[in-house]
């Protein structure tokens, strides 16, 4: 591997870890860098998912107290996330590389629009999920689980923007408690990625040299994200991700 390629991959991992710790959207950086390094689109997607898993596990560990206190409450969400992640990852393994490459610009466009509309999406989900007593109705809770299943399938298949849609699903089932929602998000994201990683590894879709470089850098980026997250407004990082997503979407449509 050339030094410039290794530097590009390390920079993408660093950026992914940083923005994931603050606002989400790191897949924009890692997936695009892996494609630029010469990997086929499906291999780049699988490698990106594996590479950022250690950083996501670290984030989930940071919420271990909240998770331990709400294991029963999150049980259904966890099961749905595992099932959806398995389905999405399996769909990727049986998808033709050329067909997936044609889907990539549309997937990036979808994820970018999600980031741009995320405040309104989450606010709408919270209004849908609440009753007068500030708790979700049975129907709203069931709808939230069905929504989460769809999010998990998308996450297992591609993943960019998954966190934003998941926040909307969790706003329906869990209400307004930020720490509760964030801990549930990290749990569900981790489960989706873990099951997807197993499928990708078994299918032989992972390029390990690139995985190591991006993975180490993403862990470092995750730590820096905590540091900078205390100084930079999350909205600034979110709009940076939106701009990057828009630029990458345009690039992939042109190519």
N, C-alpha and C positions, 0 to 999 in steps of 0.2 A: 504494500500500500504506500502511495506517495505521501510525503509529509503534508502537502497542502490538503489532501483528502482527509487525512487524520485530523488536521486542525479544523477543517470544516465540520466534521462529525463531532468533535469535542465541543466546538462552539455551539452547535445545535443542541447537544445534550445539556450544556450549561444554561442556555436560554430556556429550554424546556423545563428543567427543574426549577428555575427561578419563577417563570410565569405560572407554572402549575401550583406552586406554593402560595401564590398571591391571587390569581384570577382564573387559572386554567387555560388550555389552548396550546400546551407544549407540543402536541402532535404535529401542528403546523410546521414547526421547526425541524423536528427529527425526521418525519416522513420525507419532507422535501429534500433535506440534506442527504438522506440515504438513497433517494432516487438519483440525485445529482452525482452521487459517488459511483453510480453505475449499476445498482441493484435493480432487478425487475420490480414493478410496482407492488405485486403481492408479497414478495420477499421483503421489500422495504417496509411494508405495513406490518408484517409479522415481526420483523426485527425491531421495529420501533416499539411495538407493544411489549416485547420482552425486555428491551433496554431500559424502559422507564419504570418497570415494575418495582425494582428495589427502592426507588425514591417514593413511589406510592405506598409501599409497605411501611416505610418510615413515617409517612404522614398519618397512616392509619394507626400506627403504634402511638403516635402523639395523642390520639383520642382514646386510648385504651380504657381510661376510667369511665368515660361516657358510654363506651361500647359495652363494658362489663355491666354497667348499671341498667342497660336497656336491651340485653340480649334477647329476652322473650319478645319485646316489642318489635325488634328488628328481624326476628326469625323469618317471617313471611317475605320481607323484602330481600333477605339474603338468599332464600330458596329461589325466588323469582329471578334474581340477578344471576345466579349460577345457571339456571335453565336457559335464560336468554343469552348469556355469554357463550354457552355451549353451542346453541343454535347458530348464532352469528359467526362464530369462529369456524364451525363446520361449513357454513355456506361459503366462506372465503376459501377454504381448502378445495372446494369443488368448482370454484369459479375460474374460468379461463383468464390467463394473465392479460391478454389483449382486451378482453371485455372489461376487466377491472380497470385497466388503464383508461378506457373510455369513460368509466364512471367517476374517476378521480376528480376531474374539474367540477362536476356537479356535487360531489360529496363535499369538496372544499367550499363551494359556494353556499351550500346548505349550512355548513358549520359556521361560516362567516356571518351569515344572516342571523343565525341563532345568537351569536355573541352580540351582534348589534342590537338585537331586540330583547336580550336577556332580562333587563329590568321589568319590561312590560309583561313578558311571558311568566315570570315568577309571580308578579303581582296578580295577574289574572288567575293563575293556578291557586293562589291563596284565597281569592274571593270565591272560587268554585268550591274549594274544599271546606269552607267554614259554614257552620250553622250559627244561630244566635248565641249559643253557649260557648262559641269559640272552639268547638271540636268538630272534626269531620264526621259526616253522616256515614252510615254503612255503605251506601251507594257510592259516595265520594271516595271512601277508603278503597273499595273494590276497583273503582275507576283508576285510582292512583296506582294500585298494584298492576293493573293491565297496562297502564302507561309505562310503568317501570320495566315491565317485560319487553315492551317495544324498544325502550331506551337500551336495555341490556343486549338485545339482538343487534341493534345498531353499533353498540360499543364493542361487541365481540367481532363484528365485521370490519369496522373502520375506526371509530373512536373519537375522531376530532369533533369537539363540541359536545361530547357526551355529558360532561359535567354540568353544562348549562341546562340541558333538557332534564337531567336528573334532578336538579334543584327544583324545577317546576313540579316534577312528579312527587318529590318529597314534601313540597309545600302543601300538596293536597293531603298527604297521609299524616304528616307530622306537625303542621301548623307553623307558628312564627319563631319558635325557639331556634336561634342561629346555631348554637353549639350542638343541639340535638340533630338538626338537619345536616350540619357539616360532618358530624361523626357518622351519621347514616350514609352520607354521600361517599366518604372515604371507605367505609366498609363495603358498600355495594360496588364501587369502582374497583376495589382490590379483588373482590370475588370474581367479577367479570373478567378482569385481566388475568387472574391466576388460571382460571379454567381455559381461557383463550390461549394462554402461553403453553399449557400442557398440549392442547390440540396442535398448535403451530410447531412445537418441538417434535411431536410424534410424526407429523406430516413432513418434517424435514424442510420447513420453510424459513428457518432462522439462519442468518449469516453471523457466526459467533464472533469473528474479529471486530466487526462493526458494532455488535451488541456490547462488547466489553468497553470500547471507547466511549460510546454514547452513554452507557449505563453509569460508568464512573463519573463522567462529567455531569450527568443529571443529578446525582446524589449531591455533588458539590453545589450545583445550582439550587437545589432544594434548600440547602443550608443558607445560601446567600439570599434566597427568597424570603426567609424569615427575617433576616437582618434588614433588607431593603423594604420589606413589607411594612415595617414600623415607621418608615420615613416617606414612602411614596403612596399616594392614594390608589386604591385598587382600581378606580375608574381610569387612571392614567395608563396602568398596565393593560387593562381591558381594551382600551382604544388602540394601544400599540399592537395588541394581538389582532384586532380587527383590521388594521391597516396592513399588517403582514399577511393575514389571510386573504384579503382582497387582492393584494399584489400576486400572491402565489396562485390564486384562482385564475387570474388573468394569464399568468405564465403557462399554466397547464392547459388552458383553453387554446392558447396560441400554438403550443408545441404539437 
